[in-house]
């Protein structure tokens, strides 16, 4: 029974890691903790494999404390990451810049850096805007035509 529970918890951990990646991608990984998806995925897959190939005798020796700590840890990881998500996605930031400045987004800059440290970089044909993903304030960085 412990083995099934541990495998299920590791599978849930894998799903949480993938969800963190999907959400982090939506926010261009500007959130502090969205960059933890890869270590989380690595650890969860490692635990999943270990739990699957472990024999029942080894699993029985695992403390019941682990069965309590692991799900609590998963809940805490999820809460910390989702609580610290930015208030604006990259697409929402682009829409705000378009609406308020009436400038067109420069599609040739789509491969440029889009965000870091809680800030999005919005490239228009005339300027680069730095958009704060937490409070929605933005400023012009430079004029591209000069």
Residue pairs with C-beta under 8 A, 6 or more apart in sequence:
2 59
2 60
2 62
2 67
3 51
3 54
3 56
3 59
5 67
6 47
6 51
6 59
6 62
6 66
6 67
6 70
7 48
7 51
7 52
9 70
9 71
9 74
10 44
10 47
10 48
10 51
11 48
12 74
13 40
13 43
13 44
13 47
13 48
13 74
14 41
14 44
14 45
14 48
16 40
16 44
16 74
16 77
16 78
17 37
17 40
17 41
17 44
18 37
18 41
20 33
20 34
20 36
20 37
20 40
20 81
21 37
21 38
21 41
23 34
23 81
23 82
23 85
24 31
24 34
24 35
24 37
26 89
26 90
26 91
27 34
27 85
27 86
27 89
27 90
27 115
27 133
28 90
28 114
28 115
28 120
29 35
29 115
30 86
30 115
30 116
30 117
30 118
30 119
30 120
30 133
31 81
31 84
31 85
31 86
31 118
31 133
32 84
32 118
33 80
33 81
33 84
34 81
34 85
36 77
36 81
40 77
51 59
86 118
86 133
86 134
87 133
87 134
87 135
87 136
88 96
88 120
88 131
88 133
88 134
88 136
90 114
90 115
90 120
93 120
93 122
93 131
93 133
93 136
93 138
94 105
94 122
96 131
96 136
96 138
97 103
97 105
97 122
97 124
97 129
97 131
97 138
98 104
98 105
101 124
101 127
101 129
103 124
103 125
103 126
103 127
104 124
104 125
105 122
105 123
105 124
106 123
106 124
106 125
106 144
109 123
112 121
112 123
113 121
114 120
114 121
115 121
115 133
118 132
118 133
118 134
119 130
119 131
119 132
119 133
120 130
120 131
120 133
121 128
121 129
121 130
121 131
121 141
122 128
122 129
122 130
122 131
122 138
124 144
125 144
126 143
126 144
126 145
127 140
127 141
127 142
127 143
127 144
128 140
128 141
128 142
128 144
129 138
129 139
129 140
129 141
130 138
130 139
130 141
131 137
131 138
132 138
